[in-house]
Amino acid sequence: MDRVDTEHLFDSEYFLDLRSFAWSRASEDSWAASTGGYRVNGASLDCCDLYLDQSLLFTRRLTPGLEFRFLFVALSDKARQESHHYLEFEKALGAGWSAEIFGEPTFRK
């Protein structure tokens, strides 16, 4: 059961730490509106574990109607260690419409 529901293995302060170290709403809104940059948030959870949340965003206009975006996201804490690499292509179709192709080219689906 410890593999399915691990919540009881963490102390109560752990969940408060996760909320305390989370990005603020204003920061999230600014990041969502940006076209590029790097941000990192790290904090000590205890003697041996580090909370680390980092993102890298790169945007490049390839042609007047085609834009490319690369987003790297890494998040680690006591319960998980994950990283993602997203690729996006957006094509302007005119009249305010656009089409987007996006995905994460990794071995695991």
RARAWO-V655488 format. One line per field, one symbol per residue. phi: phi as a letter, one per 30 degrees, with the letter a starting at -180 (. if undefined). A space follows every 50 residues. Layout:
phi=???
//
This chain:
phi=.dddcceddcdddeddeeddcdddddddddddddclkbbbbbadcadbbb dbbbbbbbbbddbecbbcbbbcbbbbadcabbbbbccbbbcdcjhicabb cblbdbddd
//
